[in-house]
Amino acid sequence: MKRHKRDSQTSPIHAEVTSVLREMCRRSRSVHPEIWAHWAEITGPEIGARAFPHSLKARILTVGVVNSTWLHELSFLKNDLLDRITDKVGPGVVVELRLVLDTRRSE
C-alpha cells in the first residue's frame, strides 16, 4: 500500500475542531476559548463526557454536569480541576468553579 504525502493544506481534525471552538467562544464571549480548546485534556475523557463549560463570568467558571451523581463526584475534584485549568490557560483566568446540573446533555 502506497503512503501519500500529507497535503500541506490539510490539518488534523483536532486542530480544526479547536479552531472552530475558539472562534465560537470569541463570538459569544461566554467561555474563555482556551478552556474549550483544552477541555478534554483538562478533564480527561470520563469527566469530559459528563461535564462541560457553560460560562465564565467574574473569573467563575460555571460547569454543567449531566446528573447529580457526577455533580457530587466533581465537587470533590474542584481544586484539582482548577489547578488543571490554571496549567492550561494561565493563572487568574478562573478562580472558582460553580457546578450546575444540566440534564440537556445526557450520558
DOTI-203128 format. One record per residue (C-alpha): residue in three letters; chain; z, y, x. Coordinates in steps of 0.001 Angstrom, whole numbers. Layout:
BEGIN
 code unit      pz      py      px
  ALA    A       Z       Y       X
...
***
This chain:
BEGIN
 code unit      pz      py      px
  MET    A       0       0       0
  LYS    A   -1009    3364    1389
  ARG    A    1524    6137    1533
  HIS    A     269    9534     538
  LYS    A    1371   12619    2333
  ARG    A    3532   14795     143
  ASP    A    1625   17779   -1142
  SER    A    3158   20981     208
  GLN    A    3151   22329   -3363
  THR    A    5432   19604   -4739
  SER    A    9194   19511   -4574
  PRO    A   11877   17038   -5580
  ILE    A   12842   17091   -9255
  HIS    A   16416   18153   -8499
  ALA    A   15092   21299   -6812
  GLU    A   13038   22123   -9895
  VAL    A   15973   21496  -12246
  THR    A   18240   23617  -10065
  SER    A   15702   26407  -10098
  VAL    A   15385   26299  -13895
  LEU    A   19166   26250  -14354
  ARG    A   19621   29205  -12033
  GLU    A   17024   31186  -13965
  MET    A   18620   30316  -17313
  CYS    A   22012   31423  -16030
  ARG    A   20598   34671  -14672
  ARG    A   19250   35470  -18112
  SER    A   22346   34526  -20125
  ARG    A   24898   35570  -17515
  SER    A   27403   33297  -19271
  VAL    A   27921   30925  -16326
  HIS    A   27503   31572  -12610
  PRO    A   24171   29960  -11604
  GLU    A   25661   28152   -8619
  ILE    A   28208   26439  -10875
  TRP    A   25356   24952  -12941
  ALA    A   23341   24175   -9839
  HIS    A   26183   22202   -8255
  TRP    A   27948   20889  -11372
  ALA    A   27030   17239  -10733
  GLU    A   28264   17499   -7138
  ILE    A   31457   19296   -8182
  THR    A   32420   16813  -10883
  GLY    A   30733   13583   -9913
  PRO    A   28678   11546  -12396
  GLU    A   31514   10238  -14572
  ILE    A   33122   13615  -15282
  GLY    A   29801   15449  -15275
  ALA    A   28593   13280  -18152
  ARG    A   31628   14258  -20225
  ALA    A   32351   17863  -19254
  PHE    A   30088   20861  -18764
  PRO    A   30482   24578  -18068
  HIS    A   30364   26824  -21139
  SER    A   31046   30319  -19891
  LEU    A   32589   32342  -17112
  LYS    A   34466   35475  -18151
  ALA    A   37009   37378  -16076
  ARG    A   36820   34564  -13470
  ILE    A   37973   31997  -16065
  LEU    A   35545   29097  -16423
  THR    A   35530   27530  -19877
  VAL    A   34551   23862  -19702
  GLY    A   33537   21865  -22791
  VAL    A   34781   18280  -22895
  VAL    A   33385   15578  -25208
  ASN    A   36656   14121  -26513
  SER    A   40399   14573  -26432
  THR    A   40944   11660  -24053
  TRP    A   38781   13267  -21387
  LEU    A   40260   16670  -22131
  HIS    A   43692   15245  -21375
  GLU    A   42448   13484  -18231
  LEU    A   40782   16633  -16894
  SER    A   43913   18671  -17478
  PHE    A   45437   16670  -14604
  LEU    A   42391   17334  -12401
  LYS    A   42138   21099  -12939
  ASN    A   43374   22068   -9469
  ASP    A   41072   19573   -7782
  LEU    A   38083   20834   -9795
  LEU    A   38973   24433   -8939
  ASP    A   39049   23526   -5245
  ARG    A   35659   21818   -5518
  ILE    A   34173   24825   -7338
  THR    A   35518   27149   -4655
  ASP    A   33999   24935   -1948
  LYS    A   30566   25082   -3611
  VAL    A   30327   28646   -4965
  GLY    A   32833   30571   -2880
  PRO    A   36329   31947   -3291
  GLY    A   37249   34192   -6200
  VAL    A   34322   33272   -8445
  VAL    A   36537   31000  -10574
  VAL    A   40312   31336  -10515
  GLU    A   41172   29361  -13647
  LEU    A   39726   26561  -15789
  ARG    A   40034   26532  -19556
  LEU    A   39238   23159  -21114
  VAL    A   37991   23065  -24705
  LEU    A   36978   20221  -26968
  ASP    A   33239   20310  -27696
  THR    A   32029   17355  -29719
  ARG    A   28456   18657  -29950
  ARG    A   27768   16581  -26862
  SER    A   28922   13047  -27310
  GLU    A   29202   10259  -24782
***
